[in-house]
C-alpha cells in the first residue's frame, strides 16, 4: 500500500496518521524513544500493513502479472496501482470527499514538521503542490507517480512503463484491489483496537 492507503488506514487519528505516513522513512526497531506514543503506534501500524500486504494471496495475484518485466519492483508498482483505485473510488470507502480529506491530511503532516524525517520534509511540498493523494485517481497522476519513483530507483526499473500493464489488466487489478481492501482494513482495525 502507498501513501493514500496508509493515511486512510490510520482511522482519522492524526498522530497515527503521521507515524503511518513516515513509516517507510524510519529505519530500525529502536524508534520508540524518538517519537511520542501515537507516532510510534502509527509507525508500527505501517509495518503491520506492509507485512500483511506482502503476504496476502490477492496481492500476490497482482504482482504475478508484473514480475516477468519488473521483477522485485512489482510489489512497489502494485502499491501504487492500489492507491489509484482507492483514490478513484474513494467515495466507496470514506464519508469525507477525497479533496477535503487530502487537504486535511496535508495540514496534519505539515503541523508535525519538526519530527518528519529529512526525506519527507523534502518530498512534502511537491506532494502538496501536485496534490498526489487526489491525482492518484487519474491515469496521468499515477503515471507521474510511477515516473517519479522510477527516477529514484538504484537500477533501471522501467516502472514508468507499467502504466501500460495497468491499462491492459485494469479490471483485473481493480477486482483484486476490491477484494483486498476489506481484508487489510479488518487487519488494521484489529491492530489499532488491540494496541
N, C-alpha and C positions, 0 to 999 in steps of 0.2 A: 504494500500500500504506500502511496506517496503523500505529499503534504496535505491535500484536502481530506483524504480518508483519515489520516492521523488526527487532524483537528476535529473532524466530525465525531470520531470515536472517543473523544475526550468528554462527551456528555455535557458540554457547555460549562465546564468548570475551568475558569481562567488559568489557575496555576497548573492544573493537569494538562491543559491545552499547550501552554508554553513548554513544559517539560517534554510532552509528546512531540511537539514541533521540533525541538532541538535534539531529540534523541539520537539521530544519526551522527551528530557532531560532538557528542560526549563519549569519550573513549574510556575503556576500562570498567572495573567493577566498583572502585572506591570513589564514588561521586557524592555519597550522602552527606559528607562534611562540606561540600562545595555549595550545596543548594538547600533551600528550605524544604520541608517535608512535601508540600504539594507539588513542587517542581520535580523532586525525586520520584514521587509516585507517577508523574507523567512520563519520566524517562523510563521507568520500569514498565509502564504500560506500552510504550513504544516498542520495547524489546519483546514483550508478550505478543504484540500484534505481528511483528516481523517473524518470530519463531512459528507462530500459528499459521501465518500465510505461507511460509516456506515449506511447511509440511502438509498443506491441505491438498487433497487429491483433485479438486476442481481447478485450483491454481496450477497444478501440475499439467492438466489438460491444456490450459492456455499456453504454458511455457513450451510444451512439446511442439506446437506449431511454429515456434520461433527459434528453437535450439539449433536446427541444422545450419542456419545462416548466422545467428547472433551468439551462439554458444552460451557462456555464463552471463552475458548481458540480457538474456531472455527474461530473467527474473526482474530486472530493473525496468525493462520495457513493459512487462505485464503490470507492474505497479503504476506506471504512467497511464496505460490503457484503462485500468480500473478507475483511476481518478477522472479520466474522461467521462466514463459512464456515470460516476457519482455526480459530477458537475452537470452533465447534460440532463440527467433525470433527478436532480436534487429534490424537486418537489415531492417525489415519492418517499423521501427519507427524512425530511425536516420541515417543520412548520414555518420557519423563518425563510423568506426568499433568499436565494444564494447571494445576490449583490449586497444585501443588508448584512447577512451573516459574515461574508468575506470582509466587509469594511470593519465590522466589529472585531473580527479575529486579528486583522492587521493592527488595530489600535491596542488590543490586549498585548500582542507580541512587542510592539513598539514601547509600550509602557514598562516592559521588563528589559529594556535595552542594556542596563548595567550588568545583567547576568548572561546575556547572549554571547555564545562563542564568536570569535572574530569572523569566521567564515559566514556565519548567519548575519552578522552586522553588515557585512559587505554585500550580501545577497538581497537582504530585505528591501532596500529601496527599489531595486529592479522588480522584485516580486510585486510590490505595491503599485509602482508606476504602470506596469503592464497587466496588473490585476490577474495574476496567474490562476488563482482559485476559480474565478469565473470563466476565464478564457480557456481553461482545460476542457470546457464543454463544447468547444468547436474544433474542427479538424485543423484549422490554421493555428490555434493556440497550442494544441497538442503537438503539432509539427514543430513549432518553435521550441517547446519544452524538450522534445527529443533531440533537436539540433543542438541546443544549449548543453545538454548533458553529454552528448557525443563529443563536443569540443573539449570537455573537461576530462574525458577518459584517457587513461595512460596509453592505450593501444587504439588502433583504428577500429572502432566498434561498429561503424556504419549504422548506428542506432537511428539516425535521421531518416534512413530508408525504410524503417519499419512501419511508417505511416501507410505504405503500400499493403503490408500484411493486415493492418487494422482495417483498411477498406475492403480487402479481399475476404476476410473472415469476420466481418463486422458483427453479423448476427450471432455467430458462434461465441465470440468474445463477450458480447452483450449478455447472452444466456448464461455463460459461465460466471460473469460478474453478478448477475441477478441471483444465481444460486449460492454464491459465496458470501455476499454481503450480510445476509441474515445470520449466517454461522459465525462470522467474525464479530458481529455485534453482540451475539449471545456470549461469546468468549470474553469480550472486553467488559461487558456489563457484570459478568460473574467475577472477574478480577477486581473491578472497582468496588463491588459490594463486599468482597471478602477482605480487602486490604484496608 
